[in-house]
Amino acid sequence: MQVTVKDLIEQFKLTVLTGMETNKVILDESLSRPALELAGYFDFYPSDRIQVFGLKEMTFLAALDSKTKRERLMRLFDDENTPCFIITRGLNPDEQFLEIANEMNATVLKSHQTTTFFMGNLVNYLNDFFAPRTDLHGVMLDIKGVGVLIVGESSVGKSEAALELVTRGHQLVSDDRIIAIEKEPGLVTGQAPKLLENMIEIRGVGVVNVLSMYGAGAVRKRKRLQLIVELVDWTKGLEYDRIGLSEQTEMILNTEIQKIMLPVRPGRSVALLIESAALNHRLREVGINSAQEFIDRLTNQIKGNE
């Protein structure tokens, strides 16, 4: 997956001032404001980054004499590795700036956003492209503010449970395939591929457009992944966790995600159980552990009987 200068132009509605090479691929997610370079110091110039000119840079350039300005701009624009130069705040460069940029075939763009606001948005946008990512199989929902991934064998009832959860007021993120993105260790977000956005497949019914059927409040574009619920067929004689003291985790990229196994069989309301698991997870996050509270009560009762 690559991001190009053309993608930035479309995403941020940038104006092209000079240069037609908008298919350049951006290889570095960091940004640079060429302050020292405008003062003539190029020893550590990060030429492979997007260069951003704000009010300070443009004011400094305007204060230079014509000869010095040309020398500095020639050195700035004389590197094919630089994807583009972006001027913020809707500032208009002078004729000499544009003349040198055209001469050096440099791509100069303009944004009407303030420098800090624009750079923050651009960094977030680039982080999404450069962050580690992987594909997960299952159904992801936002359940009472908790990002839950439902996994399990084929035909175990993941999509059916998800659809029932949607009718209970929760939000669908993605069905069948989830793109997991890790912006930093400990923070994994999930989102749907473009092809599957707002769609859920129910065997016997077909593909359902959740947005059309249940409204905008029934879907969510992306959500942080906090809990994995694995649906497994109930096996007679097999012991399952009945108290909730044992904690399992699964590694997604470089992040450990809490995981529980939920046995399913006819007569059990799977959607209700998943909802309860999400709410219980939320309680644990704020320091309320029902399983530990039960054990403490049991211990105190035993001590009292003794």
C-alpha positions, 0 to 999 in steps of 0.5 A: 500500500503506497501513498503519493503526492496525488493522494495528498492533493485529493485528501487535503484539497491542496492547490498545485502551484508548480510541478506535474509529478504528482505520482511521486511515492512518499517514503517517509512519514515525518515532515520537515520545516526547512528553517536552518536550511533557509539560513544556509545550513544544509548539513542535516537537510532531510530531503526525502521528507515533505517540506512545509513552509509556514508563516515564519519560513515565508516571512524569512524568505521575504527578508532575504535579498534576491541573490541569497534567496535564489541560492537557498531555494535552488539548494532546497529544490535541487533534490529529486527525493523530495516528494513536494513542498507545501505552503500553508495558511493560504500564503502566496509565494512571490514570482521568484519562488515560483520561477525557481520551483518551475526551473527545478521542476519542484512540486509546490502545493498550497493549503489554506489550513494553519500550519499546526493544524495542517501538519497534525492532520497530515501526520495522522494521515501518513501514520495510517499508511506507514503503521504495521497492519494485518488482516483478521478474520471475524466480525468487529463491533463497537459494543458500549464503547468496547471494540470487540472482535468475534472469531470462531470456526465457519458457520458457528454464528458470528455474523448472526450474533453481530446482526442481533447486536446491531439490532440491540443498538451496537455498531458494526465495524466490519464483517468477515475481514478486518484490517488491523492497524497498529499506530503504536504498541498497545493501540490496534484499531480495526476497520473494514476494507472499502469493498465490505464497508457497512455490509454483513453476510447472513447465510440464507438471507444474503448480504445485508447493508446495515447502514441502509437498514438500520441507519448511520448510528448502526455502523462505525468506520473504525474502532480500537480493538480491546477484546476478542471473543472466540465462539466455540461449539459446546463440548459435553464433558469439557470444563469451561471457565465459570468464574472468570479469574483466568485471563487469556490474551492473543498477540495482534501485531505487537499488542496483547489483546484480552481474549475469552472463549464463549461456548455456544449451543442451541438455546443460548443467547450468543448476542446477550453473552457477547454484550455481557462480556464487553460490559464486564471488560469495561468494568475491569478497565475501571477497576471492578473485577466481579470474579475477584469480588466473588472470590473475596466474599467466598474467602471471607465466608469460609473464614467466618465459618471457621 
